[in-house]
Every structure is written in C-alpha cells, then in structure tokens.
Amino acid sequence: MSQGVHAYVGLGANLGDAAASVRSAIQLLSELPDTRLVRCSSLYRSAPIDATGDDFVNAAVQLDTTLDAHQLLRELQRIELDFGRARPFRNAPRTLDLDLLVFGQSIIQDSALEVPHPRMGNRAFVLLPLHELNPHLAIPGLGQIEPLLAHVRDQPIEKLISVL
C-alpha cells in the first residue's frame, strides 16, 4: 500500500467491558482494507461530558490509508455496528464510538461528515491521546495541538495503560 493520508481516529466506550472493546476495535482498525495502523495511544479514563453513564475508556490511533474520508467513515460505522452501537439519543452511553478526528489536511463539512471533528478542540479525552501519538500535530483549522491542550487541562482524565 502506498503511504496515503494520515488519519486520526478517536475511540471510546462506556458500556460493558469498555477497555476490551477499545482494544478489539483497534485490532479491527488494523485490518481495514487499504489501511495501515501506524500507532495507538494508551488507554485513558474520563467522565462523560454532556452525558450520563459510566466513565469512558478512550484512545486514539493514527492510520495511513488510501481510502477516502467517506469510505473510512463507513468502515468506522460498520465496526461500531458490529459492537452493537445504538444511537437512541444524543450522547447516549456507547458500546463503541469511533470518530474520524483528522484526515490529512482536509477540512470536510457535509451532511455525512465533519472533519476535523467539530468538538475535538474542547475535549481532553481526544486531545491527550492525540498528543501522545503526535505532539507536533497541526489540526486543520484549529492549529497546533499543544496550545489546545492548555484549554482543557481542568478536565479530569486518567491515563490507564498502554493499549498493547
């Protein structure tokens, strides 16, 4: 596979064995067609934001892919469905949540996809794992990750373990 685009995906779960779900999802991401798993962050625990339920287990991965952003999104949604993801209401507890956070230098806003993810700059559970993967990441439209982290330092988040 040619190098393709660097894509970053956020993972989260807070139903069932959330850590096992996130680890299993990372394995499935490594098996996507025309895609290579470059690296994965540690697992983190964070309280739900604008939601109820148990704490989330979160992580992020960097992928190199020749899929386009919409193809990658469809693959992510397929994996979510395989884990029993239901969307009964906004911010409902999740068996698995996979968010396409960054797709190269693309800025995409259409009815199916918004990249960079619209709330990622305000979420420690997204920024901290991303920073672990690439402390020099420049997020299109938002800038360097380091200054963004300063704005979420008050959000409680705990590093659990390395993923693998």
Backbone as ProteinMPNN parsed JSONL, in Angstrom:
{"seq_chain_A": "MSQGVHAYVGLGANLGDAAASVRSAIQLLSELPDTRLVRCSSLYRSAPIDATGDDFVNAAVQLDTTLDAHQLLRELQRIELDFGRARPFRNAPRTLDLDLLVFGQSIIQDSALEVPHPRMGNRAFVLLPLHELNPHLAIPGLGQIEPLLAHVRDQPIEKLISVL", "coords_chain_A": {"N_chain_A": [[0.844, -1.18, 0.0], [0.558, 2.201, -0.844], [1.69, 5.173, 0.891], [-0.474, 6.997, 1.477], [-2.979, 8.869, 3.23], [-2.53, 10.477, 6.371], [-4.549, 9.655, 8.955], [-6.476, 10.277, 11.85], [-8.105, 8.62, 14.427], [-10.507, 8.666, 16.963], [-11.321, 6.701, 19.771], [-13.828, 5.354, 21.89], [-15.632, 4.07, 24.715], [-18.241, 3.154, 26.987], [-19.885, 1.217, 27.963], [-20.41, -2.133, 29.046], [-17.471, -4.188, 28.897], [-15.47, -1.871, 28.555], [-12.724, -1.262, 28.085], [-11.802, -3.625, 26.873], [-13.38, -3.58, 24.591], [-12.404, -1.303, 23.274], [-9.749, -2.091, 22.819], [-10.208, -4.321, 21.125], [-11.438, -3.045, 18.98], [-9.316, -1.505, 18.033], [-7.689, -3.513, 17.012], [-9.354, -4.364, 14.902], [-9.353, -2.032, 13.359], [-6.756, -2.127, 12.464], [-6.971, -4.003, 10.535], [-8.377, -2.99, 8.414], [-9.237, -2.49, 4.957], [-6.783, -1.372, 2.59], [-5.408, 0.176, 4.411], [-3.226, 1.077, 7.056], [-2.3, 0.518, 10.372], [-0.588, 2.815, 12.199], [0.213, 3.749, 14.75], [-0.874, 3.517, 18.188], [-2.479, 5.1, 20.943], [-2.12, 5.204, 24.541], [-4.562, 3.821, 26.839], [-7.176, 5.77, 28.246], [-9.082, 7.071, 30.99], [-12.095, 8.818, 31.374], [-14.605, 11.082, 32.568], [-18.026, 11.181, 31.455], [-18.967, 13.763, 29.161], [-21.402, 16.2, 28.919], [-23.281, 14.178, 29.154], [-24.666, 11.141, 30.57], [-23.911, 8.271, 32.629], [-21.472, 5.585, 32.944], [-17.89, 6.087, 33.425], [-15.837, 6.797, 30.575], [-13.687, 4.811, 28.532], [-11.026, 5.76, 26.635], [-9.109, 6.211, 23.614], [-6.741, 6.816, 20.97], [-5.896, 6.442, 17.52], [-3.435, 6.403, 14.932], [-3.729, 6.203, 11.522], [-2.589, 5.172, 8.31], [-3.971, 5.604, 5.222], [-5.414, 4.749, 2.058], [-7.996, 4.928, 1.517], [-10.806, 7.081, 0.874], [-12.095, 9.854, 2.811], [-14.861, 9.503, 3.315], [-15.233, 6.805, 2.726], [-13.639, 5.692, 4.734], [-15.062, 6.591, 6.981], [-17.446, 5.102, 6.639], [-16.428, 2.528, 7.086], [-15.674, 2.777, 9.777], [-18.182, 3.174, 10.953], [-19.35, 0.727, 10.359], [-17.836, -0.999, 11.963], [-18.565, 0.004, 14.482], [-21.3, -0.736, 14.483], [-21.017, -3.516, 14.466], [-20.247, -3.866, 17.068], [-22.55, -3.435, 18.362], [-23.461, -0.826, 18.538], [-25.766, 1.613, 19.353], [-27.9, 4.398, 18.75], [-29.808, 5.87, 20.515], [-30.328, 8.392, 21.571], [-28.864, 11.697, 21.627], [-25.515, 11.696, 22.693], [-25.743, 9.304, 24.096], [-24.967, 6.487, 26.257], [-22.297, 4.265, 25.192], [-21.422, 1.315, 23.419], [-19.343, 1.295, 21.71], [-17.56, 3.916, 20.245], [-16.433, 5.448, 17.425], [-14.613, 7.988, 16.1], [-13.814, 9.915, 13.325], [-11.282, 11.977, 13.462], [-9.214, 13.611, 12.362], [-8.242, 14.037, 9.014], [-5.725, 13.873, 7.153], [-4.82, 16.942, 5.754], [-7.307, 17.824, 5.309], [-10.345, 19.669, 5.321], [-13.552, 19.019, 5.913], [-16.94, 19.406, 5.429], [-19.957, 18.235, 5.316], [-23.189, 16.669, 4.841], [-22.78, 14.149, 5.876], [-20.329, 14.028, 7.172], [-17.986, 15.677, 9.256], [-14.922, 17.037, 9.391], [-11.966, 18.5, 10.554], [-13.054, 16.819, 13.543], [-15.867, 18.323, 15.045], [-15.944, 19.068, 17.856], [-13.537, 18.431, 18.941], [-11.411, 20.076, 19.768], [-12.097, 20.922, 22.256], [-11.984, 18.887, 24.06], [-10.445, 16.986, 26.411], [-10.207, 14.21, 26.452], [-9.902, 13.58, 23.831], [-7.795, 15.187, 22.871], [-5.531, 14.623, 24.526], [-4.828, 11.806, 24.077], [-4.29, 12.101, 21.306], [-2.141, 13.902, 21.362], [-0.258, 12.299, 22.589], [0.217, 10.534, 20.492], [1.195, 12.23, 18.47], [2.911, 14.838, 19.225], [3.366, 17.154, 17.817], [1.297, 17.636, 16.165], [-0.599, 19.35, 13.784], [-3.717, 20.578, 13.59], [-6.041, 20.871, 11.096], [-7.484, 24.027, 10.609], [-7.642, 24.449, 13.344], [-5.118, 24.546, 14.472], [-1.935, 24.076, 16.171], [-1.566, 21.284, 18.385], [-0.602, 21.485, 21.026], [-1.141, 24.152, 22.233], [-3.936, 23.907, 22.315], [-4.331, 21.909, 24.182], [-3.801, 23.234, 26.556], [-6.153, 24.55, 27.106], [-7.869, 22.635, 28.06], [-6.971, 21.548, 30.365], [-8.209, 21.462, 32.837], [-10.066, 19.46, 32.731], [-10.926, 16.364, 34.029], [-8.946, 13.51, 33.558], [-7.546, 10.316, 33.214], [-4.657, 8.483, 32.687], [-4.542, 5.141, 31.81], [-3.352, 2.531, 30.873], [-0.888, 1.256, 28.59], [-1.995, 0.417, 25.335], [-1.371, -2.01, 23.953]], "CA_chain_A": [[0.0, 0.0, 0.0], [1.272, 3.469, -0.787], [1.526, 5.791, 2.204], [-1.82, 7.505, 1.662], [-3.26, 10.012, 4.091], [-2.511, 10.254, 7.817], [-5.856, 9.883, 9.558], [-6.517, 10.02, 13.281], [-9.424, 8.153, 14.85], [-10.728, 8.583, 18.39], [-12.12, 5.558, 20.201], [-14.365, 5.475, 23.237], [-16.7, 3.157, 25.11], [-18.554, 3.191, 28.418], [-20.803, 0.127, 28.279], [-19.754, -3.439, 29.023], [-16.032, -4.134, 29.153], [-15.078, -0.788, 27.65], [-11.313, -1.386, 27.702], [-11.702, -4.736, 25.917], [-13.989, -3.128, 23.339], [-11.478, -0.381, 22.614], [-8.628, -2.9, 22.311], [-10.692, -5.116, 19.983], [-11.659, -2.127, 17.864], [-8.002, -1.156, 17.485], [-7.3, -4.652, 16.18], [-10.153, -4.313, 13.67], [-8.855, -0.914, 12.552], [-5.503, -2.563, 11.828], [-7.323, -4.936, 9.459], [-9.164, -2.327, 7.381], [-8.618, -2.542, 3.628], [-6.023, -0.209, 2.108], [-5.139, 0.981, 5.605], [-2.199, 0.539, 7.948], [-2.245, 1.108, 11.707], [0.757, 3.344, 12.43], [0.444, 3.697, 16.201], [-2.053, 3.74, 19.028], [-2.191, 5.732, 22.229], [-2.522, 4.495, 25.753], [-5.961, 3.955, 27.205], [-7.448, 6.821, 29.215], [-10.423, 7.077, 31.566], [-12.625, 10.17, 31.561], [-16.036, 11.166, 32.856], [-18.816, 11.639, 30.304], [-19.2, 15.204, 29.025], [-22.748, 16.428, 28.38], [-23.933, 12.879, 29.083], [-24.704, 10.386, 31.814], [-23.385, 6.92, 32.484], [-20.16, 5.263, 33.49], [-16.734, 6.721, 32.791], [-15.417, 6.288, 29.279], [-12.322, 4.438, 28.208], [-10.728, 6.407, 25.359], [-7.794, 6.068, 22.998], [-6.688, 7.332, 19.602], [-4.953, 5.75, 16.642], [-3.035, 7.02, 13.666], [-3.797, 5.292, 10.395], [-2.277, 5.613, 6.958], [-4.997, 4.959, 4.412], [-5.713, 5.253, 0.717], [-9.441, 5.142, 1.465], [-11.153, 8.487, 1.052], [-12.649, 10.106, 4.15], [-16.198, 8.927, 3.438], [-15.061, 5.342, 2.793], [-13.139, 5.393, 6.072], [-16.19, 6.782, 7.891], [-18.331, 3.935, 6.51], [-15.768, 1.405, 7.769], [-15.777, 3.027, 11.215], [-19.571, 2.935, 11.346], [-19.579, -0.722, 10.279], [-17.245, -1.58, 13.175], [-19.453, 0.382, 15.591], [-22.496, -1.59, 14.434], [-20.605, -4.865, 14.873], [-20.149, -3.845, 18.525], [-23.874, -3.179, 18.913], [-23.669, 0.612, 18.767], [-27.098, 2.16, 19.134], [-27.93, 5.854, 18.918], [-31.175, 6.205, 20.903], [-30.391, 9.834, 21.8], [-27.55, 12.345, 21.558], [-24.595, 11.418, 23.802], [-26.146, 8.104, 24.838], [-23.854, 5.582, 26.545], [-21.87, 3.609, 23.952], [-20.603, 0.111, 23.41], [-18.141, 1.714, 20.992], [-17.677, 5.147, 19.469], [-15.245, 5.696, 16.598], [-14.737, 9.295, 15.458], [-12.758, 10.363, 12.429], [-10.903, 13.258, 14.039], [-8.389, 14.364, 11.41], [-7.978, 13.297, 7.786], [-4.702, 14.654, 6.457], [-5.028, 18.385, 5.909], [-8.653, 18.086, 4.804], [-11.466, 20.228, 6.073], [-14.736, 18.483, 5.245], [-18.214, 19.701, 6.095], [-21.123, 17.888, 4.517], [-24.264, 16.082, 5.653], [-22.356, 12.871, 6.458], [-19.03, 14.044, 7.83], [-17.33, 16.938, 9.567], [-13.527, 16.8, 9.76], [-11.739, 17.879, 11.84], [-14.244, 16.607, 14.368], [-16.222, 19.681, 15.483], [-15.74, 19.396, 19.269], [-12.296, 17.839, 19.425], [-10.547, 21.069, 20.391], [-12.581, 21.198, 23.609], [-12.108, 17.615, 24.759], [-9.173, 16.402, 26.858], [-10.16, 12.787, 26.112], [-9.466, 13.497, 22.432], [-6.502, 15.855, 22.664], [-4.413, 13.97, 25.223], [-4.34, 10.666, 23.287], [-3.694, 12.589, 20.053], [-0.844, 14.478, 21.703], [0.643, 11.162, 22.805], [0.581, 9.993, 19.176], [1.941, 13.198, 17.677], [2.91, 16.097, 19.972], [3.526, 18.285, 16.897], [0.168, 17.598, 15.241], [-1.317, 20.574, 13.417], [-5.082, 20.203, 13.245], [-6.528, 21.866, 10.131], [-8.478, 24.967, 11.104], [-7.522, 24.651, 14.794], [-3.73, 24.854, 14.79], [-1.104, 23.109, 16.877], [-2.266, 20.606, 19.476], [-0.097, 21.896, 22.343], [-1.947, 25.231, 22.828], [-5.298, 23.426, 22.557], [-4.299, 21.159, 25.441], [-3.82, 24.167, 27.681], [-7.537, 24.965, 27.359], [-8.657, 21.521, 28.614], [-6.214, 20.998, 31.498], [-9.065, 21.296, 34.009], [-10.942, 18.3, 32.553], [-10.294, 15.179, 34.642], [-8.648, 12.384, 32.679], [-6.531, 9.466, 33.844], [-4.007, 7.509, 31.817], [-4.678, 3.822, 32.414], [-2.289, 1.602, 30.483], [-0.623, 1.182, 27.155], [-3.019, -0.408, 24.697], [-0.965, -3.359, 23.565]], "C_chain_A": [[0.885, 1.236, 0.0], [0.912, 4.163, 0.515], [0.117, 6.308, 2.425], [-1.859, 8.707, 2.577], [-3.096, 9.593, 5.543], [-3.894, 10.612, 8.348], [-5.757, 9.535, 11.041], [-7.948, 9.705, 13.673], [-9.451, 8.118, 16.374], [-11.634, 7.413, 18.702], [-12.609, 5.805, 21.615], [-15.458, 4.457, 23.461], [-16.96, 3.345, 26.594], [-19.653, 2.196, 28.796], [-20.055, -1.198, 28.188], [-18.3, -3.311, 29.435], [-15.42, -3.137, 28.174], [-13.631, -0.913, 27.189], [-11.13, -2.497, 26.678], [-12.291, -4.33, 24.571], [-13.047, -2.219, 22.567], [-10.288, -1.157, 22.044], [-9.043, -3.711, 21.081], [-10.907, -4.235, 18.757], [-10.338, -1.705, 17.227], [-7.5, -2.276, 16.59], [-8.059, -4.627, 14.856], [-9.72, -3.157, 12.762], [-7.572, -1.296, 11.828], [-5.757, -3.485, 10.642], [-8.141, -4.291, 8.344], [-8.461, -2.406, 6.029], [-7.888, -1.238, 3.303], [-5.637, 0.749, 3.236], [-4.089, 0.275, 6.449], [-2.278, 1.279, 9.278], [-0.803, 1.531, 11.963], [1.106, 3.269, 13.904], [-0.871, 3.921, 16.927], [-1.607, 4.315, 20.361], [-2.441, 4.752, 23.361], [-4.033, 4.597, 25.904], [-6.083, 5.016, 28.291], [-8.872, 6.641, 29.757], [-10.837, 8.529, 31.769], [-14.119, 10.09, 31.841], [-16.773, 11.606, 31.598], [-18.98, 13.161, 30.335], [-20.551, 15.373, 28.34], [-23.52, 15.126, 28.249], [-23.94, 12.245, 30.468], [-24.072, 9.023, 31.563], [-22.02, 6.777, 33.114], [-19.067, 6.072, 32.794], [-16.434, 6.042, 31.461], [-13.981, 5.787, 29.343], [-12.086, 4.973, 26.805], [-9.318, 6.084, 24.906], [-7.866, 6.759, 21.643], [-5.681, 6.497, 18.825], [-4.614, 6.638, 15.463], [-3.057, 5.93, 12.622], [-3.186, 5.963, 9.179], [-3.247, 4.872, 6.068], [-5.072, 5.579, 3.025], [-7.219, 5.304, 0.5], [-9.704, 6.642, 1.495], [-11.88, 8.637, 2.39], [-14.018, 9.462, 4.333], [-16.144, 7.4, 3.471], [-14.59, 4.944, 4.191], [-14.26, 5.546, 7.096], [-17.142, 5.586, 7.828], [-17.734, 2.709, 7.199], [-15.861, 1.568, 9.288], [-17.195, 2.736, 11.708], [-19.923, 1.447, 11.301], [-19.028, -1.405, 11.533], [-18.113, -1.241, 14.385], [-20.689, -0.515, 15.638], [-22.182, -3.013, 14.856], [-20.495, -4.978, 16.394], [-21.494, -3.521, 19.181], [-24.166, -1.723, 19.195], [-25.105, 0.986, 18.416], [-27.033, 3.657, 19.396], [-29.352, 6.291, 19.316], [-31.386, 7.696, 21.164], [-28.97, 10.373, 21.789], [-26.764, 12.064, 22.842], [-25.033, 10.255, 24.68], [-24.899, 7.293, 25.188], [-23.552, 4.713, 25.314], [-21.096, 2.329, 24.213], [-19.288, 0.396, 22.704], [-18.461, 2.962, 20.194], [-16.357, 5.334, 18.736], [-15.47, 7.009, 15.856], [-13.538, 9.553, 14.569], [-12.429, 11.794, 12.829], [-10.21, 14.159, 13.032], [-8.148, 13.466, 10.212], [-7.018, 14.125, 6.946], [-4.864, 16.128, 6.774], [-6.422, 18.803, 5.472], [-9.536, 18.772, 5.827], [-12.703, 19.835, 5.283], [-15.957, 18.844, 6.079], [-19.324, 19.384, 5.115], [-22.13, 17.174, 5.409], [-23.832, 14.797, 6.356], [-21.144, 12.988, 7.373], [-18.564, 15.474, 8.066], [-15.947, 16.626, 10.125], [-12.772, 18.101, 9.579], [-13.043, 17.776, 12.641], [-14.598, 17.914, 15.073], [-15.952, 20.022, 16.945], [-14.393, 18.923, 19.811], [-11.387, 18.827, 20.147], [-10.928, 21.417, 21.816], [-12.609, 19.966, 24.489], [-10.743, 17.043, 25.117], [-9.067, 14.944, 26.441], [-9.838, 12.546, 24.646], [-8.033, 14.022, 22.309], [-5.334, 15.14, 23.332], [-3.928, 12.716, 24.491], [-3.716, 11.087, 21.957], [-2.298, 13.152, 20.292], [0.184, 13.377, 21.949], [1.12, 10.587, 21.468], [1.493, 10.936, 18.396], [1.911, 14.553, 18.388], [3.06, 17.338, 19.092], [2.38, 18.364, 15.898], [-0.423, 18.984, 15.037], [-2.69, 20.142, 12.914], [-5.636, 21.271, 12.307], [-7.645, 22.733, 10.724], [-8.384, 25.265, 12.594], [-6.105, 24.994, 15.217], [-3.027, 23.729, 15.53], [-1.838, 22.545, 18.093], [-1.843, 21.113, 20.855], [-0.903, 23.05, 22.947], [-3.392, 24.803, 23.111], [-5.373, 22.668, 23.881], [-4.391, 22.075, 26.654], [-5.241, 24.567, 28.061], [-8.38, 23.861, 27.997], [-7.974, 20.895, 29.834], [-7.079, 20.753, 32.736], [-10.017, 20.105, 33.878], [-10.257, 17.056, 33.118], [-10.147, 14.04, 33.631], [-7.488, 11.628, 33.314], [-5.97, 8.495, 32.82], [-4.048, 6.15, 32.516], [-3.472, 2.953, 32.107], [-1.994, 1.789, 29.01], [-1.594, 0.188, 26.565], [-2.559, -1.842, 24.491], [0.077, -3.925, 24.51]], "O_chain_A": [[1.853, 1.312, 0.758], [-0.059, 3.789, 1.173], [-0.447, 6.071, 3.493], [-0.894, 9.464, 2.681], [-3.476, 8.483, 5.915], [-4.348, 11.747, 8.202], [-5.041, 8.612, 11.429], [-8.882, 10.418, 13.306], [-8.528, 7.601, 17.003], [-12.603, 7.159, 17.986], [-11.903, 6.388, 22.437], [-16.13, 4.031, 22.522], [-16.051, 3.65, 27.366], [-20.279, 2.333, 29.847], [-19.17, -1.361, 27.348], [-17.939, -2.436, 30.222], [-14.922, -3.509, 27.111], [-13.341, -0.692, 26.013], [-10.382, -2.332, 25.715], [-11.757, -4.697, 23.524], [-12.906, -2.347, 21.351], [-9.867, -0.907, 20.915], [-8.299, -3.775, 20.102], [-10.594, -4.631, 17.634], [-10.256, -1.565, 16.007], [-6.944, -2.016, 15.523], [-7.465, -4.846, 13.8], [-9.723, -3.292, 11.539], [-7.327, -0.845, 10.709], [-4.859, -3.721, 9.834], [-8.558, -4.983, 7.415], [-7.231, -2.392, 5.963], [-8.32, -0.151, 3.69], [-5.552, 1.962, 3.043], [-4.064, -0.952, 6.546], [-2.317, 2.509, 9.313], [0.102, 0.697, 11.946], [2.176, 2.781, 14.269], [-1.838, 4.438, 16.368], [-0.503, 4.049, 20.838], [-2.906, 3.63, 23.156], [-4.695, 5.353, 25.194], [-5.208, 5.148, 29.146], [-9.75, 6.124, 29.066], [-10.067, 9.355, 32.258], [-14.804, 9.161, 31.411], [-16.214, 12.323, 30.767], [-19.113, 13.763, 31.4], [-20.811, 14.762, 27.304], [-24.329, 14.978, 27.333], [-23.312, 12.74, 31.404], [-23.744, 8.673, 30.43], [-21.485, 7.702, 33.725], [-19.28, 6.656, 31.732], [-16.74, 4.867, 31.259], [-13.169, 6.289, 30.12], [-12.852, 4.678, 25.887], [-8.452, 5.732, 25.706], [-8.926, 7.227, 21.227], [-4.747, 5.927, 19.389], [-5.394, 7.5, 15.056], [-2.476, 4.861, 12.81], [-3.257, 7.183, 9.034], [-3.345, 3.647, 6.141], [-4.826, 6.772, 2.843], [-7.676, 5.68, -0.579], [-8.921, 7.398, 2.071], [-12.235, 7.642, 3.021], [-14.306, 8.928, 5.404], [-16.933, 6.771, 4.176], [-15.083, 3.972, 4.764], [-14.393, 4.71, 7.99], [-17.596, 5.108, 8.868], [-18.459, 1.936, 7.827], [-16.1, 0.594, 10.002], [-17.379, 2.122, 12.759], [-20.71, 0.969, 12.118], [-19.676, -2.285, 12.1], [-18.37, -2.105, 15.223], [-21.076, -0.995, 16.704], [-22.989, -3.652, 15.531], [-20.635, -6.07, 16.945], [-21.575, -3.352, 20.398], [-25.033, -1.414, 20.012], [-25.586, 0.706, 17.318], [-26.203, 4.123, 20.176], [-30.022, 6.992, 18.558], [-32.494, 8.206, 20.997], [-28.001, 9.625, 21.922], [-27.3, 12.184, 23.944], [-24.729, 10.224, 25.872], [-23.884, 7.394, 24.5], [-24.436, 4.457, 24.496], [-20.241, 2.262, 25.095], [-18.251, -0.176, 23.04], [-19.505, 3.05, 19.548], [-15.293, 5.373, 19.353], [-16.412, 7.128, 15.073], [-12.391, 9.427, 14.998], [-13.205, 12.713, 12.566], [-10.573, 15.324, 12.869], [-7.88, 12.274, 10.366], [-7.429, 14.96, 6.14], [-5.026, 16.509, 7.933], [-6.692, 19.989, 5.285], [-9.48, 18.492, 7.025], [-12.887, 20.255, 4.141], [-15.991, 18.611, 7.288], [-19.602, 20.158, 4.199], [-21.928, 17.091, 6.621], [-24.459, 14.396, 7.337], [-20.946, 12.148, 8.251], [-18.717, 16.352, 7.217], [-15.815, 16.028, 11.193], [-12.92, 18.753, 8.546], [-13.987, 18.539, 12.437], [-13.717, 18.554, 15.647], [-15.744, 21.196, 17.249], [-14.143, 19.008, 21.014], [-10.66, 18.434, 21.059], [-10.191, 22.116, 22.512], [-13.204, 19.996, 25.566], [-9.975, 16.659, 24.236], [-7.978, 14.473, 26.111], [-9.533, 11.418, 24.259], [-7.172, 13.372, 21.715], [-4.252, 15.06, 22.751], [-2.722, 12.566, 24.295], [-2.724, 10.499, 21.525], [-1.38, 12.903, 19.509], [1.348, 13.504, 21.569], [2.28, 10.2, 21.33], [2.443, 10.501, 17.744], [0.985, 15.336, 18.177], [2.897, 18.458, 19.576], [2.473, 19.076, 14.898], [-0.709, 19.7, 15.997], [-2.797, 19.422, 11.922], [-5.698, 22.445, 12.672], [-8.622, 22.221, 11.27], [-8.981, 26.232, 13.066], [-5.913, 25.671, 16.227], [-3.471, 22.581, 15.516], [-2.623, 23.237, 18.74], [-2.67, 21.159, 21.766], [-1.322, 22.937, 24.099], [-4.003, 25.296, 24.059], [-6.359, 22.774, 24.611], [-4.996, 21.717, 27.665], [-5.504, 24.888, 29.22], [-9.501, 24.125, 28.434], [-8.372, 19.818, 30.279], [-6.728, 19.935, 33.587], [-10.711, 19.776, 34.84], [-9.135, 16.733, 32.728], [-11.099, 13.666, 32.946], [-6.571, 12.225, 33.877], [-6.719, 7.771, 32.163], [-3.64, 6.024, 33.671], [-2.661, 2.674, 32.991], [-2.767, 2.409, 28.279], [-1.976, -0.779, 27.224], [-3.282, -2.782, 24.819], [0.528, -5.055, 24.326]]}, "name": "protein", "num_of_chains": 1, "seq": "MSQGVHAYVGLGANLGDAAASVRSAIQLLSELPDTRLVRCSSLYRSAPIDATGDDFVNAAVQLDTTLDAHQLLRELQRIELDFGRARPFRNAPRTLDLDLLVFGQSIIQDSALEVPHPRMGNRAFVLLPLHELNPHLAIPGLGQIEPLLAHVRDQPIEKLISVL"}
